Amino acid sequence: MKANHRSAPFNSSRLLMILCILAIGWLAASAWAAEGAKEAAAAVGDETRSRQTFWDIVTEDWPIMSVLLITSVVMMGLIVEGFFRIRLEVTAPTLLYNQLKELFQIQNYQEAFNLCQNKKNFLTNVILGGLRRVGQGKTAVDTTIQEHAVREGLRLRTKISYLSVIGVIAPMIGLTGTVYGMIKAFASLGSSGLADPSKLAGAIGTVLWATLSGLIVAIPAFLFYYFFRNRAQAVIVDTEERIASLFERVPYDELRGVMIGEDSGSVMASVLARKHARESDQLADAKKRVSQAITGVTVACPVCNAPIREGDATCSSCGTELQWN
């Protein structure tokens, strides 16, 4: 019985779903708070309305600030996932690598194939592709390993690129909110005149918070993008080194034509049995030759029946050239 020990990957989809639910709840609370703020301002007059807190700023420009909040939530999810996912123990676990190393040393490639099928990760996905091409020679295996490694590396780096996207669009979103707020402020100024300059200054100061919020999201997004990009490159290099160490001693000439896969266990077993039988016959023949050389065992010449030693090139009696199988 084989135990299926799958490593529990970080469930990023579940995390993002939870974060999105929190973001939706925040949007609903923001809308409710905005309505409450308007009613409170109407009740207490202009004096209280002029005393704005950060929460008032958020609720006043809540469409743009809500988009920035969702962007920051996605960014945090990608950062947390990156710390869990971009590690050598996830792409090429040490315990699994040691198990595969033992199987490769005893040339039990079919069992190594079965083990890789039960544990999916960067290491096993590349090894599966290489084992399927073992019977086609070293060149085919190296090409397949390189192709699969590039593919797995792209998968590992895909979500990292989203941090770069967030770092680019977050300041743009904030700037959009600022420009829109200033358009409204100057439109109000054009219609009512500059009766109170402090109101204009307060309105401009409020809308500039959108740009600041965009920068607050963009800066850590860029920092973690470059951090995870370099970390992923180091993990990929270490994983490829482990893969190369497994395939460096594979006897490709002896495995020529062998098919390793889901239904090739019996084929591999018969090939290994023939290999061991051939090695046993060669060893027995070598022992026989050594024994004859030591004891001086002779055989009859096929032409003159004179005694000759096994392995002699010619018969000492009739001079016939001898050929030994």
CYANA upper distance limits for C-alpha pairs under 8 A (distance plus 0.5 A):
  4 ASN  CA    118 ASN  CA      6.53
  4 ASN  CA    119 LYS  CA      8.13
  5 HIS  CA    118 ASN  CA      7.91
  5 HIS  CA    119 LYS  CA      7.47
  6 ARG  CA    118 ASN  CA      7.39
  6 ARG  CA    119 LYS  CA      5.80
  6 ARG  CA    120 LYS  CA      8.01
  7 SER  CA    119 LYS  CA      7.62
  9 PRO  CA     85 ARG  CA      8.08
  9 PRO  CA     90 VAL  CA      8.45
 10 PHE  CA     81 GLU  CA      7.34
 10 PHE  CA     84 PHE  CA      7.03
 10 PHE  CA     85 ARG  CA      7.18
 11 ASN  CA     15 LEU  CA      7.12
 12 SER  CA     16 LEU  CA      6.64
 12 SER  CA     77 GLY  CA      8.06
 12 SER  CA     81 GLU  CA      6.84
 13 SER  CA     17 MET  CA      6.64
 14 ARG  CA     18 ILE  CA      6.81
 15 LEU  CA     19 LEU  CA      6.73
 15 LEU  CA     77 GLY  CA      7.21
 16 LEU  CA     20 CYS  CA      6.51
 16 LEU  CA     74 VAL  CA      7.36
 16 LEU  CA     77 GLY  CA      6.71
 17 MET  CA     21 ILE  CA      6.75
 18 ILE  CA     22 LEU  CA      6.85
 19 LEU  CA     23 ALA  CA      6.67
 19 LEU  CA     73 VAL  CA      6.69
 19 LEU  CA     74 VAL  CA      7.90
 19 LEU  CA     77 GLY  CA      8.04
 20 CYS  CA     24 ILE  CA      6.65
 20 CYS  CA     70 ILE  CA      7.75
 20 CYS  CA     73 VAL  CA      8.00
 21 ILE  CA     25 GLY  CA      6.71
 22 LEU  CA     26 TRP  CA      6.66
 23 ALA  CA     27 LEU  CA      6.75
 23 ALA  CA     66 SER  CA      8.49
 23 ALA  CA     69 LEU  CA      7.60
 23 ALA  CA     70 ILE  CA      6.41
 23 ALA  CA     73 VAL  CA      7.87
 24 ILE  CA     28 ALA  CA      6.85
 25 GLY  CA     29 ALA  CA      6.69
 26 TRP  CA     30 SER  CA      6.47
 26 TRP  CA     66 SER  CA      8.50
 27 LEU  CA     31 ALA  CA      6.74
 27 LEU  CA     62 TRP  CA      8.43
 27 LEU  CA     66 SER  CA      6.76
 28 ALA  CA     32 TRP  CA      6.79
 29 ALA  CA     33 ALA  CA      6.46
 30 SER  CA     34 ALA  CA      6.51
 30 SER  CA     58 VAL  CA      8.36
 30 SER  CA     59 THR  CA      6.16
 30 SER  CA     62 TRP  CA      7.18
 31 ALA  CA     35 GLU  CA      6.97
 31 ALA  CA     59 THR  CA      7.56
 31 ALA  CA     62 TRP  CA      7.90
 32 TRP  CA     36 GLY  CA      6.79
 33 ALA  CA     37 ALA  CA      6.51
 33 ALA  CA     59 THR  CA      7.14
 34 ALA  CA     38 LYS  CA      6.85
 34 ALA  CA     56 ASP  CA      8.26
 34 ALA  CA     59 THR  CA      5.53
 34 ALA  CA     60 GLU  CA      6.93
 35 GLU  CA     39 GLU  CA      6.91
 36 GLY  CA     40 ALA  CA      6.64
 37 ALA  CA     41 ALA  CA      6.53
 37 ALA  CA     56 ASP  CA      8.01
 38 LYS  CA     42 ALA  CA      6.73
 39 GLU  CA     43 ALA  CA      6.79
 40 ALA  CA     44 VAL  CA      6.77
 41 ALA  CA     45 GLY  CA      6.27
 41 ALA  CA     46 ASP  CA      7.46
 41 ALA  CA     48 THR  CA      7.14
 41 ALA  CA     49 ARG  CA      5.75
 42 ALA  CA     46 ASP  CA      8.30
 44 VAL  CA     48 THR  CA      6.72
 44 VAL  CA     49 ARG  CA      8.24
 45 GLY  CA     49 ARG  CA      7.12
 46 ASP  CA     50 SER  CA      6.76
 47 GLU  CA     51 ARG  CA      7.73
 52 GLN  CA     56 ASP  CA      6.16
 52 GLN  CA     57 ILE  CA      7.36
 53 THR  CA     57 ILE  CA      6.97
 54 PHE  CA     58 VAL  CA      6.77
 55 TRP  CA     59 THR  CA      6.67
 56 ASP  CA     60 GLU  CA      6.46
 57 ILE  CA     61 ASP  CA      6.91
 57 ILE  CA    206 THR  CA      6.78
 57 ILE  CA    209 TRP  CA      8.14
 58 VAL  CA     62 TRP  CA      5.92
 58 VAL  CA     65 MET  CA      6.61
 61 ASP  CA     65 MET  CA      6.71
 61 ASP  CA    177 GLY  CA      8.12
 61 ASP  CA    207 VAL  CA      8.19
 62 TRP  CA     66 SER  CA      6.01
 63 PRO  CA     67 VAL  CA      6.99
 64 ILE  CA     68 LEU  CA      6.87
 64 ILE  CA    173 ILE  CA      7.48
 64 ILE  CA    174 GLY  CA      7.54
 64 ILE  CA    177 GLY  CA      6.24
 64 ILE  CA    210 ALA  CA      7.80
 65 MET  CA     69 LEU  CA      6.59
 65 MET  CA    174 GLY  CA      8.39
 65 MET  CA    210 ALA  CA      7.25
 65 MET  CA    213 SER  CA      8.29
 66 SER  CA     70 ILE  CA      6.76
 67 VAL  CA     71 THR  CA      6.69
 67 VAL  CA    173 ILE  CA      8.36
 68 LEU  CA     72 SER  CA      6.61
 68 LEU  CA    170 ALA  CA      7.22
 68 LEU  CA    173 ILE  CA      7.68
 68 LEU  CA    174 GLY  CA      8.01
 68 LEU  CA    213 SER  CA      7.83
 68 LEU  CA    214 GLY  CA      7.15
 68 LEU  CA    217 VAL  CA      8.07
 69 LEU  CA     73 VAL  CA      6.65
 70 ILE  CA     74 VAL  CA      6.77
 71 THR  CA     75 MET  CA      6.66
 71 THR  CA    166 ILE  CA      7.46
 71 THR  CA    170 ALA  CA      7.86
 71 THR  CA    217 VAL  CA      8.21
 72 SER  CA     76 MET  CA      6.68
 72 SER  CA    217 VAL  CA      6.38
 73 VAL  CA     77 GLY  CA      6.78
 74 VAL  CA     78 LEU  CA      6.75
 75 MET  CA     79 ILE  CA      6.71
 75 MET  CA    163 LEU  CA      6.94
 75 MET  CA    166 ILE  CA      7.69
 75 MET  CA    221 ALA  CA      7.12
 76 MET  CA     80 VAL  CA      6.64
 77 GLY  CA     81 GLU  CA      6.59
 78 LEU  CA     82 GLY  CA      6.47
 78 LEU  CA    159 LYS  CA      7.65
 78 LEU  CA    160 ILE  CA      7.99
 78 LEU  CA    163 LEU  CA      7.81
 79 ILE  CA     83 PHE  CA      7.01
 79 ILE  CA    224 PHE  CA      7.50
 80 VAL  CA     84 PHE  CA      7.17
 81 GLU  CA     85 ARG  CA      6.35
 82 GLY  CA     86 ILE  CA      5.98
 82 GLY  CA    160 ILE  CA      8.08
 82 GLY  CA    228 PHE  CA      7.40
 83 PHE  CA     87 ARG  CA      7.92
 85 ARG  CA     90 VAL  CA      6.87
 86 ILE  CA     90 VAL  CA      7.56
 86 ILE  CA     91 THR  CA      8.01
 86 ILE  CA    156 LEU  CA      7.87
 86 ILE  CA    228 PHE  CA      8.02
 86 ILE  CA    231 ARG  CA      7.63
 86 ILE  CA    232 ALA  CA      6.48
 86 ILE  CA    235 VAL  CA      7.67
 87 ARG  CA     91 THR  CA      6.94
 87 ARG  CA    232 ALA  CA      8.31
 87 ARG  CA    235 VAL  CA      6.90
 88 LEU  CA     92 ALA  CA      5.95
 88 LEU  CA     93 PRO  CA      7.10
 88 LEU  CA    235 VAL  CA      6.00
 88 LEU  CA    238 ASP  CA      7.88
 88 LEU  CA    239 THR  CA      7.51
 89 GLU  CA     93 PRO  CA      4.70
 89 GLU  CA     94 THR  CA      6.98
 90 VAL  CA    121 ASN  CA      7.73
 91 THR  CA    121 ASN  CA      6.13
 91 THR  CA    122 PHE  CA      5.31
 91 THR  CA    123 LEU  CA      6.50
 91 THR  CA    235 VAL  CA      8.10
 91 THR  CA    239 THR  CA      7.38
 92 ALA  CA     96 LEU  CA      7.86
 92 ALA  CA     97 TYR  CA      7.20
 92 ALA  CA    121 ASN  CA      7.63
 92 ALA  CA    122 PHE  CA      7.00
 92 ALA  CA    123 LEU  CA      5.59
 92 ALA  CA    124 THR  CA      8.41
 92 ALA  CA    239 THR  CA      6.39
 92 ALA  CA    242 ARG  CA      8.42
 93 PRO  CA     97 TYR  CA      6.62
 94 THR  CA     98 ASN  CA      6.68
 95 LEU  CA     99 GLN  CA      6.87
 96 LEU  CA    100 LEU  CA      6.76
 97 TYR  CA    101 LYS  CA      6.55
 97 TYR  CA    242 ARG  CA      8.07
 98 ASN  CA    102 GLU  CA      6.84
 99 GLN  CA    103 LEU  CA      6.96
100 LEU  CA    104 PHE  CA      6.60
100 LEU  CA    112 ALA  CA      6.39
100 LEU  CA    115 LEU  CA      8.43
100 LEU  CA    246 LEU  CA      8.22
101 LYS  CA    105 GLN  CA      6.68
101 LYS  CA    246 LEU  CA      6.61
102 GLU  CA    106 ILE  CA      7.04
103 LEU  CA    107 GLN  CA      6.52
103 LEU  CA    108 ASN  CA      5.68
103 LEU  CA    109 TYR  CA      7.13
103 LEU  CA    111 GLU  CA      7.65
103 LEU  CA    112 ALA  CA      6.48
104 PHE  CA    108 ASN  CA      6.52
104 PHE  CA    109 TYR  CA      6.72
104 PHE  CA    112 ALA  CA      7.76
104 PHE  CA    246 LEU  CA      7.13
104 PHE  CA    247 PHE  CA      8.43
104 PHE  CA    250 VAL  CA      8.12
107 GLN  CA    250 VAL  CA      8.24
108 ASN  CA    112 ALA  CA      7.01
109 TYR  CA    113 PHE  CA      6.60
109 TYR  CA    131 LEU  CA      7.84
109 TYR  CA    260 ILE  CA      7.89
110 GLN  CA    114 ASN  CA      6.81
110 GLN  CA    260 ILE  CA      6.53
110 GLN  CA    261 GLY  CA      7.41
110 GLN  CA    264 SER  CA      7.95
110 GLN  CA    265 GLY  CA      6.38
110 GLN  CA    268 MET  CA      7.34
111 GLU  CA    115 LEU  CA      6.66
112 ALA  CA    116 CYS  CA      6.72
113 PHE  CA    117 GLN  CA      6.82
113 PHE  CA    127 ILE  CA      8.36
113 PHE  CA    128 LEU  CA      6.66
113 PHE  CA    131 LEU  CA      7.42
113 PHE  CA    260 ILE  CA      8.02
113 PHE  CA    261 GLY  CA      7.27
114 ASN  CA    118 ASN  CA      7.05
114 ASN  CA    262 GLU  CA      8.06
115 LEU  CA    119 LYS  CA      7.07
116 CYS  CA    120 LYS  CA      7.06
116 CYS  CA    124 THR  CA      5.32
116 CYS  CA    125 ASN  CA      7.72
116 CYS  CA    127 ILE  CA      7.88
116 CYS  CA    128 LEU  CA      7.04
117 GLN  CA    124 THR  CA      7.81
117 GLN  CA    128 LEU  CA      8.01
119 LYS  CA    124 THR  CA      7.36
120 LYS  CA    124 THR  CA      6.34
120 LYS  CA    125 ASN  CA      6.85
121 ASN  CA    125 ASN  CA      6.48
122 PHE  CA    126 VAL  CA      6.94
122 PHE  CA    149 ALA  CA      8.23
122 PHE  CA    152 GLU  CA      6.47
122 PHE  CA    239 THR  CA      8.24
123 LEU  CA    127 ILE  CA      6.79
123 LEU  CA    239 THR  CA      7.05
123 LEU  CA    240 GLU  CA      8.43
123 LEU  CA    243 ILE  CA      7.35
124 THR  CA    128 LEU  CA      6.46
125 ASN  CA    129 GLY  CA      7.14
125 ASN  CA    148 HIS  CA      7.85
125 ASN  CA    152 GLU  CA      8.45
126 VAL  CA    130 GLY  CA      6.95
126 VAL  CA    145 ILE  CA      6.25
126 VAL  CA    148 HIS  CA      5.75
126 VAL  CA    149 ALA  CA      6.50
126 VAL  CA    152 GLU  CA      8.36
126 VAL  CA    243 ILE  CA      8.32
127 ILE  CA    131 LEU  CA      6.56
127 ILE  CA    145 ILE  CA      7.65
127 ILE  CA    243 ILE  CA      7.48
128 LEU  CA    132 ARG  CA      6.81
129 GLY  CA    133 ARG  CA      7.34
129 GLY  CA    141 VAL  CA      8.42
129 GLY  CA    144 THR  CA      6.71
129 GLY  CA    145 ILE  CA      6.99
129 GLY  CA    148 HIS  CA      7.49
130 GLY  CA    134 VAL  CA      6.88
130 GLY  CA    141 VAL  CA      5.51
130 GLY  CA    142 ASP  CA      7.85
130 GLY  CA    144 THR  CA      6.38
130 GLY  CA    145 ILE  CA      5.98
131 LEU  CA    141 VAL  CA      8.00
131 LEU  CA    260 ILE  CA      6.80
131 LEU  CA    261 GLY  CA      8.28
132 ARG  CA    259 MET  CA      7.26
132 ARG  CA    260 ILE  CA      5.88
132 ARG  CA    261 GLY  CA      6.70
133 ARG  CA    137 GLY  CA      7.69
133 ARG  CA    140 ALA  CA      6.77
133 ARG  CA    141 VAL  CA      5.89
133 ARG  CA    144 THR  CA      8.05
133 ARG  CA    259 MET  CA      8.25
133 ARG  CA    260 ILE  CA      8.35
134 VAL  CA    138 LYS  CA      7.56
134 VAL  CA    140 ALA  CA      8.16
134 VAL  CA    141 VAL  CA      6.50
134 VAL  CA    252 TYR  CA      7.06
134 VAL  CA    255 LEU  CA      7.36
134 VAL  CA    256 ARG  CA      7.91
134 VAL  CA    258 VAL  CA      7.66
134 VAL  CA    259 MET  CA      8.07
134 VAL  CA    260 ILE  CA      7.99
135 GLY  CA    252 TYR  CA      7.44
135 GLY  CA    255 LEU  CA      5.86
135 GLY  CA    256 ARG  CA      4.92
135 GLY  CA    257 GLY  CA      4.89
135 GLY  CA    258 VAL  CA      4.99
135 GLY  CA    259 MET  CA      6.52
135 GLY  CA    260 ILE  CA      8.33
136 GLN  CA    140 ALA  CA      6.49
136 GLN  CA    141 VAL  CA      7.89
136 GLN  CA    256 ARG  CA      6.59
136 GLN  CA    257 GLY  CA      6.79
136 GLN  CA    258 VAL  CA      8.46
137 GLY  CA    141 VAL  CA      6.96
137 GLY  CA    252 TYR  CA      5.97
137 GLY  CA    253 ASP  CA      7.58
137 GLY  CA    256 ARG  CA      6.98
138 LYS  CA    142 ASP  CA      6.59
138 LYS  CA    252 TYR  CA      6.63
139 THR  CA    143 THR  CA      6.70
140 ALA  CA    144 THR  CA      6.66
141 VAL  CA    145 ILE  CA      6.55
142 ASP  CA    146 GLN  CA      6.65
143 THR  CA    147 GLU  CA      6.77
144 THR  CA    148 HIS  CA      6.66
145 ILE  CA    149 ALA  CA      6.46
146 GLN  CA    150 VAL  CA      6.71
147 GLU  CA    151 ARG  CA      6.82
148 HIS  CA    152 GLU  CA      6.62
149 ALA  CA    153 GLY  CA      6.47
149 ALA  CA    240 GLU  CA      7.82
150 VAL  CA    154 LEU  CA      6.73
151 ARG  CA    155 ARG  CA      6.94
152 GLU  CA    156 LEU  CA      6.74
153 GLY  CA    157 ARG  CA      6.77
153 GLY  CA    236 ILE  CA      7.02
154 LEU  CA    158 THR  CA      6.39
155 ARG  CA    159 LYS  CA      8.34
156 LEU  CA    160 ILE  CA      8.36
156 LEU  CA    232 ALA  CA      7.66
157 ARG  CA    161 SER  CA      7.20
157 ARG  CA    229 ARG  CA      7.53
157 ARG  CA    232 ALA  CA      7.33
158 THR  CA    162 TYR  CA      7.84
159 LYS  CA    163 LEU  CA      7.92
160 ILE  CA    164 SER  CA      7.81
160 ILE  CA    225 TYR  CA      6.50
160 ILE  CA    228 PHE  CA      7.19
160 ILE  CA    229 ARG  CA      7.26
161 SER  CA    165 VAL  CA      7.04
161 SER  CA    225 TYR  CA      7.51
162 TYR  CA    166 ILE  CA      6.75
163 LEU  CA    167 GLY  CA      6.67
163 LEU  CA    221 ALA  CA      5.73
163 LEU  CA    222 PHE  CA      7.05
163 LEU  CA    224 PHE  CA      7.88
163 LEU  CA    225 TYR  CA      5.96
164 SER  CA    168 VAL  CA      6.87
164 SER  CA    221 ALA  CA      7.05
164 SER  CA    222 PHE  CA      6.31
164 SER  CA    225 TYR  CA      6.44
165 VAL  CA    169 ILE  CA      6.75
166 ILE  CA    170 ALA  CA      6.20
166 ILE  CA    217 VAL  CA      8.38
166 ILE  CA    218 ALA  CA      6.91
166 ILE  CA    221 ALA  CA      6.97
167 GLY  CA    171 PRO  CA      7.91
167 GLY  CA    217 VAL  CA      7.60
167 GLY  CA    218 ALA  CA      4.49
167 GLY  CA    219 ILE  CA      7.10
167 GLY  CA    220 PRO  CA      8.41
167 GLY  CA    221 ALA  CA      5.68
167 GLY  CA    222 PHE  CA      5.92
168 VAL  CA    172 MET  CA      7.69
168 VAL  CA    218 ALA  CA      7.31
169 ILE  CA    173 ILE  CA      6.66
169 ILE  CA    218 ALA  CA      8.36
170 ALA  CA    174 GLY  CA      6.83
170 ALA  CA    214 GLY  CA      5.21
170 ALA  CA    215 LEU  CA      7.31
170 ALA  CA    217 VAL  CA      6.83
170 ALA  CA    218 ALA  CA      6.08
171 PRO  CA    175 LEU  CA      6.48
171 PRO  CA    211 THR  CA      6.75
171 PRO  CA    213 SER  CA      8.39
171 PRO  CA    214 GLY  CA      4.79
171 PRO  CA    215 LEU  CA      5.85
171 PRO  CA    217 VAL  CA      8.42
171 PRO  CA    218 ALA  CA      6.98
172 MET  CA    176 THR  CA      6.57
172 MET  CA    214 GLY  CA      7.76
173 ILE  CA    177 GLY  CA      6.96
173 ILE  CA    210 ALA  CA      8.46
173 ILE  CA    211 THR  CA      8.23
173 ILE  CA    214 GLY  CA      7.03
174 GLY  CA    178 THR  CA      6.82
174 GLY  CA    209 TRP  CA      8.49
174 GLY  CA    210 ALA  CA      4.98
174 GLY  CA    211 THR  CA      4.57
174 GLY  CA    212 LEU  CA      7.56
174 GLY  CA    213 SER  CA      6.93
174 GLY  CA    214 GLY  CA      5.12
174 GLY  CA    215 LEU  CA      8.18
175 LEU  CA    179 VAL  CA      6.61
175 LEU  CA    210 ALA  CA      7.16
175 LEU  CA    211 THR  CA      5.45
175 LEU  CA    214 GLY  CA      8.06
176 THR  CA    180 TYR  CA      6.60
177 GLY  CA    181 GLY  CA      6.58
177 GLY  CA    207 VAL  CA      7.29
177 GLY  CA    210 ALA  CA      6.24
177 GLY  CA    211 THR  CA      7.79
178 THR  CA    182 MET  CA      6.67
178 THR  CA    207 VAL  CA      5.23
178 THR  CA    208 LEU  CA      5.91
178 THR  CA    209 TRP  CA      8.07
178 THR  CA    210 ALA  CA      6.24
178 THR  CA    211 THR  CA      6.68
179 VAL  CA    183 ILE  CA      6.67
179 VAL  CA    207 VAL  CA      8.30
180 TYR  CA    184 LYS  CA      6.96
181 GLY  CA    185 ALA  CA      6.71
181 GLY  CA    203 ALA  CA      8.26
181 GLY  CA    204 ILE  CA      7.93
181 GLY  CA    207 VAL  CA      5.86
182 MET  CA    186 PHE  CA      6.57
182 MET  CA    203 ALA  CA      8.11
182 MET  CA    204 ILE  CA      6.65
182 MET  CA    207 VAL  CA      7.30
183 ILE  CA    187 ALA  CA      6.48
184 LYS  CA    188 SER  CA      6.66
185 ALA  CA    189 LEU  CA      6.76
185 ALA  CA    200 LEU  CA      7.17
185 ALA  CA    203 ALA  CA      6.86
185 ALA  CA    204 ILE  CA      7.68
186 PHE  CA    190 GLY  CA      6.56
186 PHE  CA    200 LEU  CA      8.48
187 ALA  CA    191 SER  CA      6.90
188 SER  CA    192 SER  CA      6.65
188 SER  CA    193 GLY  CA      8.33
189 LEU  CA    193 GLY  CA      5.53
189 LEU  CA    194 LEU  CA      6.52
189 LEU  CA    200 LEU  CA      8.04
196 ASP  CA    200 LEU  CA      7.75
197 PRO  CA    201 ALA  CA      6.82
198 SER  CA    202 GLY  CA      6.52
199 LYS  CA    203 ALA  CA      6.61
200 LEU  CA    204 ILE  CA      6.75
201 ALA  CA    205 GLY  CA      6.61
202 GLY  CA    206 THR  CA      6.62
203 ALA  CA    207 VAL  CA      6.93
204 ILE  CA    208 LEU  CA      6.80
205 GLY  CA    209 TRP  CA      7.47
206 THR  CA    210 ALA  CA      8.43
207 VAL  CA    211 THR  CA      8.21
208 LEU  CA    212 LEU  CA      7.04
209 TRP  CA    213 SER  CA      6.53
210 ALA  CA    214 GLY  CA      6.78
211 THR  CA    215 LEU  CA      6.89
212 LEU  CA    216 ILE  CA      6.70
213 SER  CA    217 VAL  CA      6.92
214 GLY  CA    218 ALA  CA      6.63
215 LEU  CA    219 ILE  CA      6.46
216 ILE  CA    220 PRO  CA      7.76
217 VAL  CA    221 ALA  CA      6.97
218 ALA  CA    222 PHE  CA      6.76
219 ILE  CA    223 LEU  CA      6.81
220 PRO  CA    224 PHE  CA      6.55
221 ALA  CA    225 TYR  CA      6.53
222 PHE  CA    226 TYR  CA      6.92
223 LEU  CA    227 PHE  CA      6.79
224 PHE  CA    228 PHE  CA      6.38
225 TYR  CA    229 ARG  CA      6.48
226 TYR  CA    230 ASN  CA      6.74
227 PHE  CA    231 ARG  CA      6.69
228 PHE  CA    232 ALA  CA      6.33
229 ARG  CA    233 GLN  CA      6.84
230 ASN  CA    234 ALA  CA      6.90
231 ARG  CA    235 VAL  CA      6.74
232 ALA  CA    236 ILE  CA      6.57
233 GLN  CA    237 VAL  CA      6.76
234 ALA  CA    238 ASP  CA      6.78
235 VAL  CA    239 THR  CA      6.62
236 ILE  CA    240 GLU  CA      6.63
237 VAL  CA    241 GLU  CA      6.76
238 ASP  CA    242 ARG  CA      6.98
239 THR  CA    243 ILE  CA      6.88
240 GLU  CA    244 ALA  CA      6.61
241 GLU  CA    245 SER  CA      6.70
242 ARG  CA    246 LEU  CA      7.04
243 ILE  CA    247 PHE  CA      7.18
244 ALA  CA    248 GLU  CA      6.54
246 LEU  CA    250 VAL  CA      8.42
251 PRO  CA    255 LEU  CA      6.92
252 TYR  CA    256 ARG  CA      6.61
255 LEU  CA    271 VAL  CA      8.50
258 VAL  CA    267 VAL  CA      8.03
258 VAL  CA    268 MET  CA      7.43
258 VAL  CA    271 VAL  CA      8.27
259 MET  CA    264 SER  CA      6.56
259 MET  CA    267 VAL  CA      7.89
259 MET  CA    268 MET  CA      7.87
260 ILE  CA    264 SER  CA      5.83
260 ILE  CA    265 GLY  CA      7.72
260 ILE  CA    268 MET  CA      7.48
261 GLY  CA    265 GLY  CA      7.89
264 SER  CA    268 MET  CA      6.66
265 GLY  CA    269 ALA  CA      6.71
266 SER  CA    270 SER  CA      6.70
267 VAL  CA    271 VAL  CA      6.76
268 MET  CA    272 LEU  CA      6.72
269 ALA  CA    273 ALA  CA      6.62
270 SER  CA    274 ARG  CA      6.66
271 VAL  CA    275 LYS  CA      6.67
272 LEU  CA    276 HIS  CA      6.68
273 ALA  CA    277 ALA  CA      6.63
274 ARG  CA    278 ARG  CA      6.54
275 LYS  CA    279 GLU  CA      6.72
276 HIS  CA    280 SER  CA      6.64
277 ALA  CA    281 ASP  CA      6.74
278 ARG  CA    282 GLN  CA      6.74
279 GLU  CA    283 LEU  CA      6.67
280 SER  CA    284 ALA  CA      6.64
281 ASP  CA    285 ASP  CA      6.63
282 GLN  CA    286 ALA  CA      6.68
283 LEU  CA    287 LYS  CA      6.73
284 ALA  CA    288 LYS  CA      6.72
285 ASP  CA    289 ARG  CA      6.79
286 ALA  CA    290 VAL  CA      6.77
287 LYS  CA    291 SER  CA      6.63
288 LYS  CA    292 GLN  CA      6.68
289 ARG  CA    293 ALA  CA      6.63
290 VAL  CA    294 ILE  CA      6.75
291 SER  CA    295 THR  CA      6.55
292 GLN  CA    296 GLY  CA      5.96
292 GLN  CA    297 VAL  CA      5.64
292 GLN  CA    310 GLU  CA      7.97
293 ALA  CA    297 VAL  CA      7.79
296 GLY  CA    309 ARG  CA      7.50
297 VAL  CA    309 ARG  CA      7.02
297 VAL  CA    310 GLU  CA      7.96
298 THR  CA    307 PRO  CA      6.37
298 THR  CA    308 ILE  CA      5.75
298 THR  CA    309 ARG  CA      4.99
298 THR  CA    310 GLU  CA      6.67
299 VAL  CA    307 PRO  CA      5.98
299 VAL  CA    308 ILE  CA      5.96
299 VAL  CA    309 ARG  CA      6.75
299 VAL  CA    310 GLU  CA      7.15
300 ALA  CA    304 CYS  CA      8.41
300 ALA  CA    305 ASN  CA      5.18
300 ALA  CA    306 ALA  CA      5.90
300 ALA  CA    307 PRO  CA      5.18
300 ALA  CA    308 ILE  CA      6.56
301 CYS  CA    305 ASN  CA      4.82
301 CYS  CA    306 ALA  CA      5.65
301 CYS  CA    307 PRO  CA      6.61
301 CYS  CA    308 ILE  CA      6.72
301 CYS  CA    315 CYS  CA      7.31
303 VAL  CA    318 CYS  CA      8.25
303 VAL  CA    320 THR  CA      7.97
304 CYS  CA    317 SER  CA      8.07
304 CYS  CA    318 CYS  CA      7.19
306 ALA  CA    315 CYS  CA      8.32
306 ALA  CA    317 SER  CA      7.07
308 ILE  CA    312 ASP  CA      7.62
308 ILE  CA    315 CYS  CA      6.91
308 ILE  CA    316 SER  CA      7.91
310 GLU  CA    324 TRP  CA      8.48
311 GLY  CA    324 TRP  CA      7.15
312 ASP  CA    322 LEU  CA      7.59
313 ALA  CA    321 GLU  CA      6.48
313 ALA  CA    322 LEU  CA      5.84
313 ALA  CA    323 GLN  CA      7.67
314 THR  CA    319 GLY  CA      6.03
314 THR  CA    320 THR  CA      5.86
314 THR  CA    321 GLU  CA      4.86
314 THR  CA    322 LEU  CA      5.80
315 CYS  CA    319 GLY  CA      5.25
315 CYS  CA    320 THR  CA      5.77
315 CYS  CA    321 GLU  CA      7.11
315 CYS  CA    322 LEU  CA      7.57
